[in-house]
Amino acid sequence: MWEETYVETSRGRFEYFICGEGEPIAVTHFYMAFDDRGNLFASPFTERYKVYLINVRGAGKSAEVENDSQLSLKEMVKDLEAIREALGFEKWSFAGHSTGGMLALQYAIEAPHSLIKVIAGCTAASNEYASHPRSMYCSKNENFQRIIEIMELLNNPNTLQEERKKLNYEWALMSYHSEEKLKQALTLPNSGRIIGRSLDYFRKVEVKNFDLREQLKEVHIPVYVFAGKFDAQCPVEYGIEIATLIPDAKLTIFKNSNHNPFIEEEEIFKDFVKLT
């Protein structure tokens, strides 16, 4: 089990969960709330690092959102920096998956002096991923209309819990190369409840002007990029692009994975973590 704890910072009180031993690494996501079950993306890192699984502002028992501008990537980096300082770390590492990977890239741009390294996967450096026909977020993709419906229903407080489970499964299945792997994942301890307000802000505000490509060329800390060959959210081309843009980046492509290689190729992903 993960140990629940809190930290008081200059930007409010934040909830986080600790597991593992080793150098510190922070893990979080743009629009998910975690609990003491941990998270399937964060878990492999506990064999190599002491993991700080953080609930961002508005998630779990962390500081409340006073206005939507606090949900931006840049404001999240400021919160992470306040947490790092309050915990007494001169530097730590950061790992993020999907929109958490976008946050990792933003962090590397905004505060490289605070980072030992960054691990970012199944993500993109700009909003162009959503225009790729293989991305479910592209209007030309066969799943696009249904994804929008699912997001709206999940953001509706009147949607019943049983319906939410079905919607989350349907959305998740689009992001797996193997339904068997998804069913297996659902038997494991995991958390990552979607925060509707944060998801809504991301897709309606933050992503509209998201483009870090030029800034990434100036990042000179170690960055480990991973991508799934069959990723239906952020197609593999965008992971390759990130690794091409960052001078010190190393790229790993998981050849039998969609958006979740840490589940679909669990042992290979653990080997990847050992090399970071």
Beta strands, then each sheet from edge to edge (+ up, - down):
strand 1: 3-9
strand 2: 12-19
strand 3: 23-27
strand 4: 32-33
strand 5: 49-54
strand 6: 92-97
strand 7: 115-121
strand 8: 193-194
strand 9: 223-228
strand 10: 249-254
sheet 1: 1+ 2- 5+ 3+ 6+ 7+ 9+ 10+
sheet 2: 4+ 8-
end
